[in-house]
Amino acid sequence: MSRAEAERQGRRGEMLAAWYLRLKGWRVLARRQKIGVGEVDLIARKGRTVAFIEVKWRSSGAALDQAIDARRLRRVARAAEALAPRFSNPGDDLRIDVILIAPGQWPRQIANVWQPGA
């Protein structure tokens, strides 16, 4: 798959993930937030919870099992830490989630996948 095609599929996955979150009662605050230390695909709020979300699109459900690793999560965690003051309020719960998407399957949201020191 070409880089351009991968980029198109990644954007499509992010769009689907945003719709999935909305259907689950989340409000999407931002998309594709890039900062020097990393990038967060989606930032969403539900009540007092703000989630910094990494979205992974793969061509098959089996490929999703290897879609996320500690290195990627560290980059998201660093970006989330830098972006948190812009998107959260005092007393909010902050977390890092992953949404896994493959054709023919419902999106799978994994909540709170990263803990400091992991």
Backbone atoms as SQL, in Angstrom:
CREATE TABLE atoms (id INTEGER PRIMARY KEY, chain TEXT, resi INTEGER, resn TEXT, atom TEXT, x REAL, y REAL, z REAL);
INSERT INTO atoms VALUES
  (1, 'A', 1, 'MET', 'N', 0.852, -1.175, 0.000),
  (2, 'A', 1, 'MET', 'CA', 0.000, 0.000, 0.000),
  (3, 'A', 1, 'MET', 'C', 0.898, 1.239, 0.000),
  (4, 'A', 2, 'SER', 'N', 0.552, 2.199, -0.825),
  (5, 'A', 2, 'SER', 'CA', 1.338, 3.429, -0.903),
  (6, 'A', 2, 'SER', 'C', 1.122, 4.291, 0.337),
  (7, 'A', 3, 'ARG', 'N', 2.042, 5.197, 0.563),
  (8, 'A', 3, 'ARG', 'CA', 1.942, 6.116, 1.706),
  (9, 'A', 3, 'ARG', 'C', 0.666, 6.957, 1.610),
  (10, 'A', 4, 'ALA', 'N', 0.345, 7.417, 0.394),
  (11, 'A', 4, 'ALA', 'CA', -0.858, 8.232, 0.194),
  (12, 'A', 4, 'ALA', 'C', -2.124, 7.429, 0.514),
  (13, 'A', 5, 'GLU', 'N', -2.164, 6.174, 0.098),
  (14, 'A', 5, 'GLU', 'CA', -3.317, 5.321, 0.383),
  (15, 'A', 5, 'GLU', 'C', -3.437, 5.062, 1.877),
  (16, 'A', 6, 'ALA', 'N', -2.303, 4.808, 2.528),
  (17, 'A', 6, 'ALA', 'CA', -2.315, 4.597, 3.972),
  (18, 'A', 6, 'ALA', 'C', -2.826, 5.845, 4.683),
  (19, 'A', 7, 'GLU', 'N', -2.417, 7.001, 4.213),
  (20, 'A', 7, 'GLU', 'CA', -2.886, 8.265, 4.799),
  (21, 'A', 7, 'GLU', 'C', -4.398, 8.416, 4.621),
  (22, 'A', 8, 'ARG', 'N', -4.906, 8.106, 3.452),
  (23, 'A', 8, 'ARG', 'CA', -6.361, 8.181, 3.194),
  (24, 'A', 8, 'ARG', 'C', -7.126, 7.227, 4.109),
  (25, 'A', 9, 'GLN', 'N', -6.629, 6.021, 4.244),
  (26, 'A', 9, 'GLN', 'CA', -7.308, 5.058, 5.107),
  (27, 'A', 9, 'GLN', 'C', -7.233, 5.484, 6.569),
  (28, 'A', 10, 'GLY', 'N', -6.098, 6.054, 6.974),
  (29, 'A', 10, 'GLY', 'CA', -5.973, 6.550, 8.337),
  (30, 'A', 10, 'GLY', 'C', -6.974, 7.654, 8.626),
  (31, 'A', 11, 'ARG', 'N', -7.121, 8.583, 7.695),
  (32, 'A', 11, 'ARG', 'CA', -8.107, 9.662, 7.865),
  (33, 'A', 11, 'ARG', 'C', -9.527, 9.117, 7.899),
  (34, 'A', 12, 'ARG', 'N', -9.797, 8.122, 7.072),
  (35, 'A', 12, 'ARG', 'CA', -11.123, 7.493, 7.077),
  (36, 'A', 12, 'ARG', 'C', -11.374, 6.815, 8.422),
  (37, 'A', 13, 'GLY', 'N', -10.374, 6.139, 8.928),
  (38, 'A', 13, 'GLY', 'CA', -10.501, 5.505, 10.237),
  (39, 'A', 13, 'GLY', 'C', -10.775, 6.523, 11.334),
  (40, 'A', 14, 'GLU', 'N', -10.109, 7.668, 11.287),
  (41, 'A', 14, 'GLU', 'CA', -10.333, 8.717, 12.273),
  (42, 'A', 14, 'GLU', 'C', -11.751, 9.276, 12.170),
  (43, 'A', 15, 'MET', 'N', -12.248, 9.423, 10.938),
  (44, 'A', 15, 'MET', 'CA', -13.619, 9.903, 10.750),
  (45, 'A', 15, 'MET', 'C', -14.625, 8.902, 11.328),
  (46, 'A', 16, 'LEU', 'N', -14.419, 7.618, 11.047),
  (47, 'A', 16, 'LEU', 'CA', -15.308, 6.586, 11.580),
  (48, 'A', 16, 'LEU', 'C', -15.240, 6.542, 13.107),
  (49, 'A', 17, 'ALA', 'N', -14.039, 6.684, 13.648),
  (50, 'A', 17, 'ALA', 'CA', -13.875, 6.680, 15.104),
  (51, 'A', 17, 'ALA', 'C', -14.597, 7.869, 15.729),
  (52, 'A', 18, 'ALA', 'N', -14.534, 9.036, 15.078),
  (53, 'A', 18, 'ALA', 'CA', -15.229, 10.220, 15.598),
  (54, 'A', 18, 'ALA', 'C', -16.740, 9.989, 15.617),
  (55, 'A', 19, 'TRP', 'N', -17.280, 9.381, 14.564),
  (56, 'A', 19, 'TRP', 'CA', -18.716, 9.079, 14.539),
  (57, 'A', 19, 'TRP', 'C', -19.080, 8.063, 15.603),
  (58, 'A', 20, 'TYR', 'N', -18.245, 7.064, 15.769),
  (59, 'A', 20, 'TYR', 'CA', -18.468, 6.054, 16.802),
  (60, 'A', 20, 'TYR', 'C', -18.527, 6.718, 18.184),
  (61, 'A', 21, 'LEU', 'N', -17.580, 7.598, 18.451),
  (62, 'A', 21, 'LEU', 'CA', -17.567, 8.294, 19.739),
  (63, 'A', 21, 'LEU', 'C', -18.836, 9.119, 19.935),
  (64, 'A', 22, 'ARG', 'N', -19.254, 9.831, 18.899),
  (65, 'A', 22, 'ARG', 'CA', -20.482, 10.636, 19.002),
  (66, 'A', 22, 'ARG', 'C', -21.690, 9.754, 19.323),
  (67, 'A', 23, 'LEU', 'N', -21.766, 8.597, 18.679),
  (68, 'A', 23, 'LEU', 'CA', -22.878, 7.681, 18.949),
  (69, 'A', 23, 'LEU', 'C', -22.846, 7.159, 20.386),
  (70, 'A', 24, 'LYS', 'N', -21.662, 7.144, 20.997),
  (71, 'A', 24, 'LYS', 'CA', -21.506, 6.683, 22.376),
  (72, 'A', 24, 'LYS', 'C', -21.633, 7.832, 23.387),
  (73, 'A', 25, 'GLY', 'N', -21.987, 9.023, 22.901),
  (74, 'A', 25, 'GLY', 'CA', -22.206, 10.148, 23.808),
  (75, 'A', 25, 'GLY', 'C', -21.011, 11.047, 24.056),
  (76, 'A', 26, 'TRP', 'N', -19.942, 10.849, 23.324),
  (77, 'A', 26, 'TRP', 'CA', -18.750, 11.693, 23.456),
  (78, 'A', 26, 'TRP', 'C', -18.878, 12.918, 22.552),
  (79, 'A', 27, 'ARG', 'N', -18.230, 13.996, 22.949),
  (80, 'A', 27, 'ARG', 'CA', -18.122, 15.197, 22.107),
  (81, 'A', 27, 'ARG', 'C', -16.672, 15.294, 21.656),
  (82, 'A', 28, 'VAL', 'N', -16.456, 15.285, 20.353),
  (83, 'A', 28, 'VAL', 'CA', -15.098, 15.372, 19.811),
  (84, 'A', 28, 'VAL', 'C', -14.643, 16.821, 19.898),
  (85, 'A', 29, 'LEU', 'N', -13.557, 17.045, 20.622),
  (86, 'A', 29, 'LEU', 'CA', -13.030, 18.389, 20.825),
  (87, 'A', 29, 'LEU', 'C', -12.019, 18.796, 19.764),
  (88, 'A', 30, 'ALA', 'N', -11.243, 17.818, 19.275),
  (89, 'A', 30, 'ALA', 'CA', -10.199, 18.131, 18.300),
  (90, 'A', 30, 'ALA', 'C', -9.785, 16.872, 17.559),
  (91, 'A', 31, 'ARG', 'N', -9.221, 17.111, 16.376),
  (92, 'A', 31, 'ARG', 'CA', -8.681, 16.030, 15.553),
  (93, 'A', 31, 'ARG', 'C', -7.247, 16.368, 15.184),
  (94, 'A', 32, 'ARG', 'N', -6.443, 15.341, 15.040),
  (95, 'A', 32, 'ARG', 'CA', -5.069, 15.466, 14.546),
  (96, 'A', 32, 'ARG', 'C', -4.303, 16.617, 15.189),
  (97, 'A', 33, 'GLN', 'N', -4.145, 16.513, 16.464),
  (98, 'A', 33, 'GLN', 'CA', -3.394, 17.530, 17.201),
  (99, 'A', 33, 'GLN', 'C', -1.922, 17.129, 17.226),
  (100, 'A', 34, 'LYS', 'N', -1.113, 17.898, 16.491),
  (101, 'A', 34, 'LYS', 'CA', 0.323, 17.621, 16.422),
  (102, 'A', 34, 'LYS', 'C', 1.065, 18.623, 17.281),
  (103, 'A', 35, 'ILE', 'N', 2.019, 18.107, 17.998),
  (104, 'A', 35, 'ILE', 'CA', 2.872, 18.924, 18.844),
  (105, 'A', 35, 'ILE', 'C', 4.262, 18.289, 18.760),
  (106, 'A', 36, 'GLY', 'N', 5.292, 19.022, 19.049),
  (107, 'A', 36, 'GLY', 'CA', 6.657, 18.530, 18.853),
  (108, 'A', 36, 'GLY', 'C', 6.948, 17.150, 19.409),
  (109, 'A', 37, 'VAL', 'N', 6.313, 16.789, 20.517),
  (110, 'A', 37, 'VAL', 'CA', 6.613, 15.503, 21.159),
  (111, 'A', 37, 'VAL', 'C', 5.761, 14.349, 20.648),
  (112, 'A', 38, 'GLY', 'N', 4.760, 14.629, 19.829),
  (113, 'A', 38, 'GLY', 'CA', 3.905, 13.553, 19.327),
  (114, 'A', 38, 'GLY', 'C', 2.629, 14.077, 18.711),
  (115, 'A', 39, 'GLU', 'N', 1.680, 13.182, 18.544),
  (116, 'A', 39, 'GLU', 'CA', 0.409, 13.515, 17.897),
  (117, 'A', 39, 'GLU', 'C', -0.709, 12.727, 18.567),
  (118, 'A', 40, 'VAL', 'N', -1.867, 13.362, 18.652),
  (119, 'A', 40, 'VAL', 'CA', -3.070, 12.702, 19.150),
  (120, 'A', 40, 'VAL', 'C', -4.097, 12.759, 18.019),
  (121, 'A', 41, 'ASP', 'N', -4.657, 11.595, 17.667),
  (122, 'A', 41, 'ASP', 'CA', -5.613, 11.549, 16.554),
  (123, 'A', 41, 'ASP', 'C', -6.919, 12.253, 16.893),
  (124, 'A', 42, 'LEU', 'N', -7.491, 11.952, 18.051),
  (125, 'A', 42, 'LEU', 'CA', -8.756, 12.558, 18.475),
  (126, 'A', 42, 'LEU', 'C', -8.680, 12.909, 19.955),
  (127, 'A', 43, 'ILE', 'N', -9.340, 13.993, 20.306),
  (128, 'A', 43, 'ILE', 'CA', -9.519, 14.346, 21.713),
  (129, 'A', 43, 'ILE', 'C', -11.016, 14.486, 21.917),
  (130, 'A', 44, 'ALA', 'N', -11.546, 13.778, 22.912),
  (131, 'A', 44, 'ALA', 'CA', -12.991, 13.762, 23.114),
  (132, 'A', 44, 'ALA', 'C', -13.327, 13.895, 24.593),
  (133, 'A', 45, 'ARG', 'N', -14.517, 14.403, 24.851),
  (134, 'A', 45, 'ARG', 'CA', -14.999, 14.596, 26.223),
  (135, 'A', 45, 'ARG', 'C', -16.351, 13.922, 26.383),
  (136, 'A', 46, 'LYS', 'N', -16.513, 13.305, 27.552),
  (137, 'A', 46, 'LYS', 'CA', -17.808, 12.765, 27.973),
  (138, 'A', 46, 'LYS', 'C', -17.909, 13.049, 29.467),
  (139, 'A', 47, 'GLY', 'N', -18.763, 13.981, 29.815),
  (140, 'A', 47, 'GLY', 'CA', -18.863, 14.390, 31.211),
  (141, 'A', 47, 'GLY', 'C', -17.563, 15.016, 31.670),
  (142, 'A', 48, 'ARG', 'N', -16.992, 14.466, 32.735),
  (143, 'A', 48, 'ARG', 'CA', -15.737, 14.990, 33.295),
  (144, 'A', 48, 'ARG', 'C', -14.517, 14.198, 32.820),
  (145, 'A', 49, 'THR', 'N', -14.697, 13.371, 31.808),
  (146, 'A', 49, 'THR', 'CA', -13.586, 12.575, 31.270),
  (147, 'A', 49, 'THR', 'C', -13.146, 13.136, 29.933),
  (148, 'A', 50, 'VAL', 'N', -11.852, 13.366, 29.805),
  (149, 'A', 50, 'VAL', 'CA', -11.256, 13.776, 28.536),
  (150, 'A', 50, 'VAL', 'C', -10.343, 12.638, 28.089),
  (151, 'A', 51, 'ALA', 'N', -10.590, 12.141, 26.886),
  (152, 'A', 51, 'ALA', 'CA', -9.799, 11.032, 26.343),
  (153, 'A', 51, 'ALA', 'C', -8.955, 11.523, 25.178),
  (154, 'A', 52, 'PHE', 'N', -7.696, 11.163, 25.210),
  (155, 'A', 52, 'PHE', 'CA', -6.764, 11.402, 24.117),
  (156, 'A', 52, 'PHE', 'C', -6.666, 10.066, 23.398),
  (157, 'A', 53, 'ILE', 'N', -7.069, 10.052, 22.122),
  (158, 'A', 53, 'ILE', 'CA', -7.348, 8.775, 21.456),
  (159, 'A', 53, 'ILE', 'C', -6.438, 8.548, 20.257),
  (160, 'A', 54, 'GLU', 'N', -5.809, 7.386, 20.243),
  (161, 'A', 54, 'GLU', 'CA', -5.036, 6.907, 19.101),
  (162, 'A', 54, 'GLU', 'C', -5.961, 5.997, 18.294),
  (163, 'A', 55, 'VAL', 'N', -6.085, 6.268, 16.993),
  (164, 'A', 55, 'VAL', 'CA', -6.947, 5.473, 16.118),
  (165, 'A', 55, 'VAL', 'C', -6.060, 4.630, 15.209),
  (166, 'A', 56, 'LYS', 'N', -6.368, 3.358, 15.116),
  (167, 'A', 56, 'LYS', 'CA', -5.636, 2.466, 14.230),
  (168, 'A', 56, 'LYS', 'C', -6.595, 1.768, 13.286),
  (169, 'A', 57, 'TRP', 'N', -6.342, 1.908, 12.003),
  (170, 'A', 57, 'TRP', 'CA', -7.111, 1.269, 10.934),
  (171, 'A', 57, 'TRP', 'C', -6.224, 0.201, 10.315),
  (172, 'A', 58, 'ARG', 'N', -6.747, -0.981, 10.178),
  (173, 'A', 58, 'ARG', 'CA', -6.027, -2.057, 9.510),
  (174, 'A', 58, 'ARG', 'C', -6.987, -2.749, 8.553),
  (175, 'A', 59, 'SER', 'N', -6.411, -3.432, 7.575),
  (176, 'A', 59, 'SER', 'CA', -7.231, -4.071, 6.548),
  (177, 'A', 59, 'SER', 'C', -7.919, -5.329, 7.047),
  (178, 'A', 60, 'SER', 'N', -7.499, -5.851, 8.201),
  (179, 'A', 60, 'SER', 'CA', -8.157, -7.039, 8.757),
  (180, 'A', 60, 'SER', 'C', -8.147, -6.961, 10.276),
  (181, 'A', 61, 'GLY', 'N', -9.105, -7.653, 10.873),
  (182, 'A', 61, 'GLY', 'CA', -9.165, -7.695, 12.326),
  (183, 'A', 61, 'GLY', 'C', -7.926, -8.321, 12.937),
  (184, 'A', 62, 'ALA', 'N', -7.371, -9.326, 12.263),
  (185, 'A', 62, 'ALA', 'CA', -6.171, -9.987, 12.785),
  (186, 'A', 62, 'ALA', 'C', -4.998, -9.013, 12.845),
  (187, 'A', 63, 'ALA', 'N', -4.900, -8.121, 11.880),
  (188, 'A', 63, 'ALA', 'CA', -3.796, -7.155, 11.856),
  (189, 'A', 63, 'ALA', 'C', -3.900, -6.131, 12.981),
  (190, 'A', 64, 'LEU', 'N', -5.089, -5.956, 13.542),
  (191, 'A', 64, 'LEU', 'CA', -5.262, -4.988, 14.629),
  (192, 'A', 64, 'LEU', 'C', -4.518, -5.398, 15.896),
  (193, 'A', 65, 'ASP', 'N', -4.305, -6.687, 16.070),
  (194, 'A', 65, 'ASP', 'CA', -3.643, -7.164, 17.285),
  (195, 'A', 65, 'ASP', 'C', -2.218, -6.625, 17.421),
  (196, 'A', 66, 'GLN', 'N', -1.582, -6.283, 16.315),
  (197, 'A', 66, 'GLN', 'CA', -0.225, -5.731, 16.361),
  (198, 'A', 66, 'GLN', 'C', -0.188, -4.241, 15.999),
  (199, 'A', 67, 'ALA', 'N', -1.336, -3.586, 15.998),
  (200, 'A', 67, 'ALA', 'CA', -1.408, -2.200, 15.535),
  (201, 'A', 67, 'ALA', 'C', -0.859, -1.195, 16.530),
  (202, 'A', 68, 'ILE', 'N', -0.832, -1.524, 17.781),
  (203, 'A', 68, 'ILE', 'CA', -0.414, -0.556, 18.803),
  (204, 'A', 68, 'ILE', 'C', 0.706, -1.165, 19.643),
  (205, 'A', 69, 'ASP', 'N', 1.679, -0.341, 19.965),
  (206, 'A', 69, 'ASP', 'CA', 2.785, -0.817, 20.790),
  (207, 'A', 69, 'ASP', 'C', 3.181, 0.272, 21.782),
  (208, 'A', 70, 'ALA', 'N', 4.079, -0.060, 22.683),
  (209, 'A', 70, 'ALA', 'CA', 4.475, 0.865, 23.751),
  (210, 'A', 70, 'ALA', 'C', 5.105, 2.144, 23.187),
  (211, 'A', 71, 'ARG', 'N', 5.873, 2.040, 22.122),
  (212, 'A', 71, 'ARG', 'CA', 6.516, 3.223, 21.535),
  (213, 'A', 71, 'ARG', 'C', 5.471, 4.222, 21.056),
  (214, 'A', 72, 'ARG', 'N', 4.467, 3.746, 20.351),
  (215, 'A', 72, 'ARG', 'CA', 3.396, 4.634, 19.874),
  (216, 'A', 72, 'ARG', 'C', 2.635, 5.245, 21.050),
  (217, 'A', 73, 'LEU', 'N', 2.352, 4.425, 22.037),
  (218, 'A', 73, 'LEU', 'CA', 1.616, 4.927, 23.197),
  (219, 'A', 73, 'LEU', 'C', 2.413, 5.974, 23.971),
  (220, 'A', 74, 'ARG', 'N', 3.735, 5.812, 24.040),
  (221, 'A', 74, 'ARG', 'CA', 4.556, 6.829, 24.702),
  (222, 'A', 74, 'ARG', 'C', 4.453, 8.167, 23.985),
  (223, 'A', 75, 'ARG', 'N', 4.459, 8.146, 22.658),
  (224, 'A', 75, 'ARG', 'CA', 4.331, 9.389, 21.879),
  (225, 'A', 75, 'ARG', 'C', 2.978, 10.044, 22.127),
  (226, 'A', 76, 'VAL', 'N', 1.917, 9.257, 22.153),
  (227, 'A', 76, 'VAL', 'CA', 0.584, 9.792, 22.437),
  (228, 'A', 76, 'VAL', 'C', 0.545, 10.352, 23.858),
  (229, 'A', 77, 'ALA', 'N', 1.151, 9.637, 24.813),
  (230, 'A', 77, 'ALA', 'CA', 1.147, 10.094, 26.209),
  (231, 'A', 77, 'ALA', 'C', 1.876, 11.423, 26.354),
  (232, 'A', 78, 'ARG', 'N', 3.022, 11.577, 25.682),
  (233, 'A', 78, 'ARG', 'CA', 3.756, 12.847, 25.757),
  (234, 'A', 78, 'ARG', 'C', 2.930, 13.982, 25.153),
  (235, 'A', 79, 'ALA', 'N', 2.291, 13.711, 24.014),
  (236, 'A', 79, 'ALA', 'CA', 1.459, 14.736, 23.386),
  (237, 'A', 79, 'ALA', 'C', 0.253, 15.061, 24.261),
  (238, 'A', 80, 'ALA', 'N', -0.365, 14.049, 24.846),
  (239, 'A', 80, 'ALA', 'CA', -1.525, 14.272, 25.711),
  (240, 'A', 80, 'ALA', 'C', -1.151, 15.130, 26.906),
  (241, 'A', 81, 'GLU', 'N', 0.002, 14.868, 27.485),
  (242, 'A', 81, 'GLU', 'CA', 0.453, 15.655, 28.631),
  (243, 'A', 81, 'GLU', 'C', 0.629, 17.125, 28.240),
  (244, 'A', 82, 'ALA', 'N', 1.184, 17.362, 27.064),
  (245, 'A', 82, 'ALA', 'CA', 1.385, 18.733, 26.604),
  (246, 'A', 82, 'ALA', 'C', 0.071, 19.416, 26.238),
  (247, 'A', 83, 'LEU', 'N', -0.883, 18.659, 25.713),
  (248, 'A', 83, 'LEU', 'CA', -2.160, 19.224, 25.256),
  (249, 'A', 83, 'LEU', 'C', -3.214, 19.320, 26.357),
  (250, 'A', 84, 'ALA', 'N', -3.053, 18.572, 27.429),
  (251, 'A', 84, 'ALA', 'CA', -4.073, 18.505, 28.479),
  (252, 'A', 84, 'ALA', 'C', -4.520, 19.874, 28.993),
  (253, 'A', 85, 'PRO', 'N', -3.620, 20.817, 29.263),
  (254, 'A', 85, 'PRO', 'CA', -4.097, 22.114, 29.772),
  (255, 'A', 85, 'PRO', 'C', -5.042, 22.843, 28.813),
  (256, 'A', 86, 'ARG', 'N', -4.903, 22.589, 27.530),
  (257, 'A', 86, 'ARG', 'CA', -5.749, 23.256, 26.531),
  (258, 'A', 86, 'ARG', 'C', -7.151, 22.650, 26.469),
  (259, 'A', 87, 'PHE', 'N', -7.289, 21.364, 26.794),
  (260, 'A', 87, 'PHE', 'CA', -8.559, 20.681, 26.586),
  (261, 'A', 87, 'PHE', 'C', -9.254, 20.195, 27.856),
  (262, 'A', 88, 'SER', 'N', -8.605, 20.343, 28.998),
  (263, 'A', 88, 'SER', 'CA', -9.217, 19.843, 30.228),
  (264, 'A', 88, 'SER', 'C', -9.393, 20.965, 31.245),
  (265, 'A', 89, 'ASN', 'N', -10.235, 20.676, 32.214),
  (266, 'A', 89, 'ASN', 'CA', -10.515, 21.588, 33.318),
  (267, 'A', 89, 'ASN', 'C', -10.049, 20.948, 34.615),
  (268, 'A', 90, 'PRO', 'N', -9.824, 21.756, 35.636),
  (269, 'A', 90, 'PRO', 'CA', -9.457, 21.162, 36.934),
  (270, 'A', 90, 'PRO', 'C', -10.508, 20.135, 37.369),
  (271, 'A', 91, 'GLY', 'N', -10.043, 19.011, 37.855),
  (272, 'A', 91, 'GLY', 'CA', -10.945, 17.961, 38.314),
  (273, 'A', 91, 'GLY', 'C', -11.352, 16.969, 37.245),
  (274, 'A', 92, 'ASP', 'N', -11.020, 17.222, 35.990),
  (275, 'A', 92, 'ASP', 'CA', -11.339, 16.263, 34.929),
  (276, 'A', 92, 'ASP', 'C', -10.477, 15.012, 35.077),
  (277, 'A', 93, 'ASP', 'N', -11.037, 13.894, 34.670),
  (278, 'A', 93, 'ASP', 'CA', -10.271, 12.654, 34.564),
  (279, 'A', 93, 'ASP', 'C', -9.694, 12.604, 33.155),
  (280, 'A', 94, 'LEU', 'N', -8.398, 12.362, 33.048),
  (281, 'A', 94, 'LEU', 'CA', -7.732, 12.265, 31.756),
  (282, 'A', 94, 'LEU', 'C', -7.329, 10.821, 31.513),
  (283, 'A', 95, 'ARG', 'N', -7.464, 10.393, 30.272),
  (284, 'A', 95, 'ARG', 'CA', -7.056, 9.030, 29.944),
  (285, 'A', 95, 'ARG', 'C', -6.632, 8.958, 28.488),
  (286, 'A', 96, 'ILE', 'N', -5.948, 7.876, 28.178),
  (287, 'A', 96, 'ILE', 'CA', -5.538, 7.603, 26.804),
  (288, 'A', 96, 'ILE', 'C', -6.238, 6.332, 26.366),
  (289, 'A', 97, 'ASP', 'N', -6.963, 6.449, 25.254),
  (290, 'A', 97, 'ASP', 'CA', -7.703, 5.319, 24.686),
  (291, 'A', 97, 'ASP', 'C', -7.142, 4.978, 23.312),
  (292, 'A', 98, 'VAL', 'N', -7.480, 3.801, 22.850),
  (293, 'A', 98, 'VAL', 'CA', -7.185, 3.378, 21.483),
  (294, 'A', 98, 'VAL', 'C', -8.499, 2.913, 20.871),
  (295, 'A', 99, 'ILE', 'N', -8.739, 3.302, 19.637),
  (296, 'A', 99, 'ILE', 'CA', -9.881, 2.768, 18.881),
  (297, 'A', 99, 'ILE', 'C', -9.314, 2.016, 17.693),
  (298, 'A', 100, 'LEU', 'N', -9.662, 0.741, 17.596),
  (299, 'A', 100, 'LEU', 'CA', -9.198, -0.148, 16.538),
  (300, 'A', 100, 'LEU', 'C', -10.325, -0.348, 15.537),
  (301, 'A', 101, 'ILE', 'N', -9.998, -0.168, 14.253),
  (302, 'A', 101, 'ILE', 'CA', -11.019, -0.255, 13.208),
  (303, 'A', 101, 'ILE', 'C', -10.512, -1.135, 12.070),
  (304, 'A', 102, 'ALA', 'N', -11.368, -2.040, 11.612),
  (305, 'A', 102, 'ALA', 'CA', -11.094, -2.874, 10.445),
  (306, 'A', 102, 'ALA', 'C', -12.401, -3.032, 9.671),
  (307, 'A', 103, 'PRO', 'N', -12.325, -3.208, 8.356),
  (308, 'A', 103, 'PRO', 'CA', -13.531, -3.376, 7.556),
  (309, 'A', 103, 'PRO', 'C', -14.389, -4.533, 8.054),
  (310, 'A', 104, 'GLY', 'N', -15.681, -4.314, 8.072),
  (311, 'A', 104, 'GLY', 'CA', -16.620, -5.361, 8.444),
  (312, 'A', 104, 'GLY', 'C', -16.728, -5.637, 9.933),
  (313, 'A', 105, 'GLN', 'N', -16.091, -4.807, 10.761),
  (314, 'A', 105, 'GLN', 'CA', -16.141, -5.007, 12.213),
  (315, 'A', 105, 'GLN', 'C', -16.541, -3.701, 12.886),
  (316, 'A', 106, 'TRP', 'N', -17.197, -3.826, 14.039),
  (317, 'A', 106, 'TRP', 'CA', -17.496, -2.646, 14.832),
  (318, 'A', 106, 'TRP', 'C', -16.194, -2.108, 15.404),
  (319, 'A', 107, 'PRO', 'N', -16.068, -0.805, 15.530),
  (320, 'A', 107, 'PRO', 'CA', -14.873, -0.260, 16.179),
  (321, 'A', 107, 'PRO', 'C', -14.748, -0.819, 17.593),
  (322, 'A', 108, 'ARG', 'N', -13.516, -1.005, 18.017),
  (323, 'A', 108, 'ARG', 'CA', -13.244, -1.513, 19.354),
  (324, 'A', 108, 'ARG', 'C', -12.482, -0.431, 20.114),
  (325, 'A', 109, 'GLN', 'N', -13.096, 0.091, 21.160),
  (326, 'A', 109, 'GLN', 'CA', -12.460, 1.120, 21.974),
  (327, 'A', 109, 'GLN', 'C', -11.856, 0.470, 23.210),
  (328, 'A', 110, 'ILE', 'N', -10.581, 0.701, 23.400),
  (329, 'A', 110, 'ILE', 'CA', -9.880, 0.200, 24.579),
  (330, 'A', 110, 'ILE', 'C', -9.577, 1.422, 25.436),
  (331, 'A', 111, 'ALA', 'N', -10.208, 1.476, 26.594),
  (332, 'A', 111, 'ALA', 'CA', -10.103, 2.652, 27.463),
  (333, 'A', 111, 'ALA', 'C', -8.879, 2.557, 28.373),
  (334, 'A', 112, 'ASN', 'N', -8.267, 3.723, 28.590),
  (335, 'A', 112, 'ASN', 'CA', -7.213, 3.865, 29.585),
  (336, 'A', 112, 'ASN', 'C', -6.076, 2.867, 29.367),
  (337, 'A', 113, 'VAL', 'N', -5.522, 2.865, 28.146),
  (338, 'A', 113, 'VAL', 'CA', -4.511, 1.869, 27.783),
  (339, 'A', 113, 'VAL', 'C', -3.110, 2.193, 28.278),
  (340, 'A', 114, 'TRP', 'N', -2.886, 3.405, 28.714),
  (341, 'A', 114, 'TRP', 'CA', -1.537, 3.801, 29.098),
  (342, 'A', 114, 'TRP', 'C', -1.507, 4.296, 30.528),
  (343, 'A', 115, 'GLN', 'N', -0.583, 3.781, 31.286),
  (344, 'A', 115, 'GLN', 'CA', -0.368, 4.225, 32.658),
  (345, 'A', 115, 'GLN', 'C', 1.047, 4.787, 32.759),
  (346, 'A', 116, 'PRO', 'N', 1.250, 5.860, 33.519),
  (347, 'A', 116, 'PRO', 'CA', 2.618, 6.391, 33.665),
  (348, 'A', 116, 'PRO', 'C', 3.566, 5.306, 34.145),
  (349, 'A', 117, 'GLY', 'N', 4.751, 5.314, 33.554),
  (350, 'A', 117, 'GLY', 'CA', 5.766, 4.325, 33.920),
  (351, 'A', 117, 'GLY', 'C', 5.643, 3.022, 33.151),
  (352, 'A', 118, 'ALA', 'N', 4.624, 2.900, 32.302),
  (353, 'A', 118, 'ALA', 'CA', 4.429, 1.645, 31.552),
  (354, 'A', 118, 'ALA', 'C', 5.402, 1.539, 30.405);
